[in-house]
């Protein structure tokens, strides 16, 4: 995604590089927080372990 942003011709104002980096960091924080919520809810759920493993594999495939 950042490659396509960089290859676009600059408009009136060039996009600062900190904006895509902040978006990536925010997305990573949301994903890590989601994993923590799932880990904390493990004792309360009957069969969460397989779901957690599948979710982690799907995240690894997306990256």
C-alpha positions as CSV (number, residue, x, y, z in Angstrom):
1,X,0.0,0.0,0.0
2,X,2.8,2.4,0.9
3,X,4.5,1.6,-2.4
4,X,1.5,2.7,-4.5
5,X,1.3,5.8,-2.4
6,X,4.9,6.6,-3.1
7,X,4.6,6.0,-6.8
8,X,1.7,8.4,-7.2
9,X,2.6,11.8,-8.6
10,X,2.6,14.4,-5.8
11,X,-0.6,16.5,-5.7
12,X,-0.6,20.1,-4.3
13,X,1.0,18.8,-1.1
14,X,3.1,15.7,-0.9
15,X,1.9,13.2,1.7
16,X,4.3,13.2,4.7
17,X,5.9,9.8,5.3
18,X,4.7,9.9,9.0
19,X,1.1,9.5,8.0
20,X,1.3,5.9,6.5
21,X,3.7,4.9,9.3
22,X,1.2,6.1,11.9
23,X,-1.6,4.1,10.1
24,X,0.6,1.0,10.1
25,X,1.4,1.4,13.8
26,X,-2.2,1.9,14.7
27,X,-3.3,-1.2,12.7
28,X,-0.6,-3.2,14.5
29,X,-1.7,-1.9,17.9
30,X,-5.3,-2.9,17.1
31,X,-4.3,-6.4,16.0
32,X,-2.1,-6.9,19.1
33,X,-4.9,-5.6,21.3
34,X,-7.3,-8.0,19.7
35,X,-5.0,-10.9,20.3
36,X,-4.6,-9.8,24.0
37,X,-8.4,-9.7,24.4
38,X,-8.7,-13.2,22.9
39,X,-5.9,-14.4,25.2
40,X,-7.5,-12.9,28.3
41,X,-10.9,-14.4,27.4
42,X,-9.4,-17.9,27.1
43,X,-10.4,-19.1,30.5
44,X,-14.0,-18.0,30.0
45,X,-14.5,-19.8,26.7
46,X,-14.9,-23.5,26.2
47,X,-13.0,-24.1,23.0
48,X,-11.0,-21.0,22.1
49,X,-7.6,-22.5,21.5
50,X,-8.2,-23.7,18.0
51,X,-9.9,-20.4,17.1
52,X,-6.9,-18.5,18.4
53,X,-4.4,-20.6,16.4
54,X,-6.5,-20.2,13.2
55,X,-6.7,-16.4,13.8
56,X,-3.0,-16.1,14.3
57,X,-2.3,-18.1,11.1
58,X,-4.7,-15.9,9.1
59,X,-2.9,-12.8,10.4
60,X,0.4,-14.3,9.4
61,X,-0.9,-15.0,5.9
62,X,-2.2,-11.5,5.5
63,X,1.2,-10.0,6.3
